[in-house]
Amino acid sequence: MARFAVFSSLRERLRGVGESRKFVALVAAFLLFYFAPPDALEAGWARPALALLHEYARAHVLTCLVPAFFIAGTITVYLNRDAVMKFLGPEASRWISYPIASLAGGVLAVCSCTVLPLFAGIHRRGAGLGPAIAFVFTGPAINVTAIFLTASVLGWHFAAFRLAAAMAIAIVAGLVMVALFERDRGPSEAAPWADASAEAAYPGRTVAAFLGAQLLLLVVLGIGALPWAVRLGIAAVAVAVVVRLAFTAFPAEDRRTWIDETWVFAKQIMPLLFVGVAIAGLITAFLPEVLVARVVGGNGVLANTIAATSGALMYFATLTEIPILQSLMRLGMGDGPVMAMLLTGNALSIPNLIVLQRILGSRRTVAYLALTVSLSIVAGLVFGRWIA
């Protein structure tokens, strides 16, 4: 028995060394992208990729992705599975689960990459495929800040239609995905992720305060309209609440499990996002805005198809899609294609699709992409021909 105990201890140490190396490598990559100026490379094919990685590391990793990873860990460890199943599970009423999933995603000011840890967390915790799909689409597509900025820059008709169309697309896509794949769901779907933790047994108010403080941190850091002093003040209070509850309301064992689950999400998702952002930077460089505007100048099927597909392949940081599309409208881009790109540009991106393929598998990811792009094309046609 002593011999087995020695081997077990050695295996744990080796595993710890391996995880430490992964952590160091991930931090080193982040620091490289954060501090390396884009003009460090001579003009060439790699420069656009490094430029977008530099922008992404500075604008999103610390303020969006890191809080999102901790929230995903909290959902996995502390959130009561019965509550998730009651409101978002496969057996929950569609009249309850889909609106809740859509609205829950809409209150977060996150991009198509930051929403992924949250999606993975609720999906692992038992949320049905349909509500989880609705959540992952509406999270970046219709966050509150984006809707108000859309109204301010493009007009309330753009903002109202964007909100309604995104929720409709999310619900329809979720329902179709369930009809196509829910019967195929099995244990293998969760294979890329660590096993879920034991069922939490904590007071609902404690878990709500712990999760709510982290969500507040994510939302506040993502709202660029607030002054930095206000954002940092609110963030400091939120962090203080999280730290206090972590060390006083939960035992050390569950706290370690929380950190472990957070690391599982980070090590699985971050490398894929870095690769995806680099690819998106290359694609954006080879799709000049002037060329895009030239081929999407009307409201026809082809123009909307090109706009929706281009939006799905590009990466738009949160809120950046609006000034970009405003400039494209000045170059002659039609209202319908603008709406189609508004719907896919935030909700989809190459980094987003790479990670979704890891979580859902290739068939489900291709179906999700085809559904959301097709529905966005229809929405663009409706908006361009009869509303705008």
N, C-alpha and C positions, 0 to 999 in steps of 0.2 A: 504493500500500500504506500509505503514511504517513497518507493521508486516512482510510482505513478504520480504522487504529489510533486516530486521534483520535476518530472517531465511536464506536468501541467503548469507549474510555476514558470519553467523555462519558456513554454509556448506563449504564456501571457506576456512575458518580458519581450520576446521577439515580436509579438503582435504590437506591443506598445512602441517598440523601436520603429517598426514599419509605419505605424500611424503617425509617429512624430516626424518621420521623414516626409510623409505626404503633406503634413501640416506646414512644415518648413518650405517645401516646394511650392505649395499654394500661396503662402505669404510672399515668397520671393517673386513669384510671377506677378502677383498684385502690385508689389512695390515697383517692379520693373515697368509695368504698364502705367502706374500712377506718376512716376517721376521722369520716365524717359520722354523727352520732348518729341513730338511727331517729326520735326525737321532733323532729328538725329540721323535719319536715313537719307541718303541721296534720293532724288526723284526716281521712283521705280514702282514696281507692282506691289511691293510690301508696304509702302508708305501709307496708303489709305487704310489698310488694316490696322497698322499701329496707331494711326490718328484716332480711329473710332475706339480702339481698346483704351487709349489714353483718356478720351472723353468719358467712356463708360466707367472706368476705374475711379475717376475723380467725382463723377456726378451720382453714381448709383451704388457702388459696392458698400461703402460704409454707412450711408444714410438710408439705403433701401434694402439691399440684399442681406446684410448681416442681421438687422432686426427681423427680416422675414424668415431667416433660418431659425432664429430663436423662437419665433411664433409657431413655426411648423413643429419644432421640438415640443413646445408646450401643448399643442393640440394632440400630439401623439402620446404624451406621457400623462397629462393631467386632465384632459377633457374627457368627460364621461361618455363612453361609447354608446350607452343607451340613449343619451340626449341627441348625439349625432344621428343614430339610426332612426330616432323618432321623427326628426324634422328633415333629414337629408338622405335617409337610407332607401334602399330599393323598394321597400314595402310602404314607405311614407306616401301620403296623398300627394299627387302631382300638383294639386291646387295649392299646396303648402310648400313642398320642397323646391319647386322651380322658382317661384317668386322670392323665397328666402335666399336661395343661392344667387340669384341675379342681383338682388339688392345688397347682399353681403359683399359681393364683388365690387359693386358700384361705389361703396363708401370708401374704398381704398384708392389713394393716389399712387398707383404702382404701374410699372411698365410691363410689357409682355414677358419679361424675364423674372422680375421680382415676384410676380404672382405664382410662379411655378412651385416654390417651396410650400406655399400655402395650399395650393391645389394638391400636391403630393401628400400633405399632412391630412387633409380632410378625406382624401380618397383612401388612404391607408386606414384611417380611423373608422371607415365603414360607410362613407357617403356613397350613394348610388352613382353609377356612371353618368346618368343624365344630369342630375344636379351639379355634379363635379364639373362637367363640361360647361354648363351654364355659368358656373362661378369663374372658370379660367378664361372664358371669353369676355364676360362683362367687367371683370376686375380692371384690366387696362383699357377697355373700350369706352366705358361711360363713368369714370370716376368724377366726383362732384366738381373738382377744380377744372377738369377738361371741359365739362359741359358749360360752365360759366364763361370760360375763356373763349370757347367756340361762339357763344352768344355775343360776346363783346366784340370779337374780331370779324366773324362771318355773318352774324345775325341770329335772331332767336329761331327763325324757321330752320336753320341748319342745326341748332342745338336741340330743339324739340324732336326733330326727325331722327337725329343721331341717337338720342336717348331711346326713343320708341323702337327704332329699327334694331339697335344692338340688343335690347331685351328680347325682341321677337326672334332674332336670329339665334340667340343663345338658347332659348326655350325650344325652338324647332330643332336645332342641331342636337340638343340633348335628347329629345324624344326620338329622333331618328337613330341616333347612336345606340340608344337602349334597344330599339326594335331590331337593329342589326347585330349587336354584339353582346347584349346582357346575358344571353344564355351561354355564351362562351367564357364568361368570367370564371376564373378558377384560381387556385393557389399560385400558379406561375406568374400571375399578373403582379404580385407583390415581390417577386424574386429579387429584383435589383436592390430592394431596400431591406433594412434590418427588420427583424421580427418586432411586431408591436409590443409595447410594454404591457405589464399587467394592468388590469383595470384600476383606474384611480378611484379613491374613496375619500374625497375631500369635500368640505362644504362648498356648495355652489357659489356662494358670495366670494369666497376666497379665490377660487379658480377664476371667476369672472373678473375680479380686481386684478389678478396676476396677468391674465390674458388681455384685459382692457388697457392696462398701462402700456403693454408692449404694442398693442394696436395704435394707441394714442401716439406713441413714439414714432411709429412708422408713418402715420398720417401727417403729423406735424412736420417731420423732416422732409416730407414729400411736397408740402405746400410752399411753393416758391414765393407766393404773394406776401407772406408774413415776413416782417423784418427778422434778421438773423438773431438779434438779441431776444426777441419774443420766442422764437423757435427753440433757441438754446435753453432759455429759462424753463419752458414747458418740458423740453426733453430731459432736463436735469431732474425735474420733479418725477417724471415717469420712470427714469432709471433708478432713482432712490426708492420708489415704491416696489419696483421689480426686485431689486437687491434685498430689500427688507423682507419681503414675502418669501423670497427664495431661501433665506437663511433662518427664518423664524416660523414659517407656516408649513414647510415641507421637510421631511427627514433627509439626512445626508445621502442615503442610498438613492432616493428618487431624484435628488438634485443632480447626482452624478449621472443617472440615467437620462435626465433632461439634457445635460451637456453632451452626452454620447449621441443621443438622437439628433441634436442640432448639428454635430459634426458629421453624422451620416449624411444628412441632407447637403451640407456644404461640400463634402468631398465628392459626392455623386454629381452635383449640379454645376458647381463653379467651373471645373475644367471644360465641360461641354459648352457652357455659356461663353467662355473665352474663345473657344474654337468658332462658335457660331457668330459671335460679334466680329471676329476677324473676317469670316466669309462675307458677312453682310457689308462690311466696309469695302471689300473688293467689288462686290456687286454694285453698290451705290456709286463707286467711282466709274464703273463702266456703263452706268445708266445716267447720263447727264440730264439735268432738269429740263434743259431746253428741248432735248429730244423727247422726253416724256410728255412735255406740254404740247409738242407738235402732233403727237399721235393720239392725244386724248382731248382734242379741242372741241369735240361735239358731245352729244348725249346718246350716241348709238350703242349697240351691243358690243362692238369691237372696242370702242373707247372705254366703256365701263369694265370690260374684261381685262384690258391691259392695265387699267388703274387698280382694280382689285388685286390682280396677280402681282403687280409691282409692289403694292402695299404689303402683301403677305411675305414677300421676299426681303424687303428692306427692313432696317431696324430704326424705329422712331423712339427716341427717349420721351418720357412723359412730358406732354404739352408742346414738344418741338414740332409735332406734325402740323399744328395750326399755322404758325408763320411760314412754314415751308409751303403748305398748300395755298396760303394767301398769295405768295410770290408766284406760284404756278398759275393761279387764277389770273393774275395780271398779265401773264404770258399767253393767256387764251385757253386755259383748261376749263372744260365744261363743268357745270354745277353737279351733274350726275356722277361723273368720274371723281370729282372731289369728295362726294359723299361715300362712294364705294371705297376710296382710299382711306377716308377717315375711319371706316368700319374695320378694314383689315389691317391698316397700318399700325395701329396700336395693339390690337388683339393678337396679331400673328407676327412672326419674324423667324428668320432661320435659326437663331439661338433657341427660341421658344419651341420650334418644331423638333429640333435635335433632342432636347430634353424630354419633350412629350413622347417621342419615339422610345426613349429609354423607359418611361413609366408605363405607357399604354401598349407599346408594340407598334410595328410598322402598319398593319392593316387598319387599326383604329386611328392612328395619326393621319394616314392618307385620307381616310373617310372624313375625319374632322376637318382637314384642310379643304377637301373638295366641297363639303357642305357649307362651310362658312364663306368661302370665296364665292360659290354659286349664289348663295342667299344675299351676299353683299352686292353682287352684280344686279340682281333683281331689285334690291333696294335703291341702288344708284339709278336704274332705269326709271323707277317710279318717281323718285325725287326729281330727276332732271326733266322728265316729260310733263308731269302733272302738278308738282308742288313748287319747285323753284321758279 
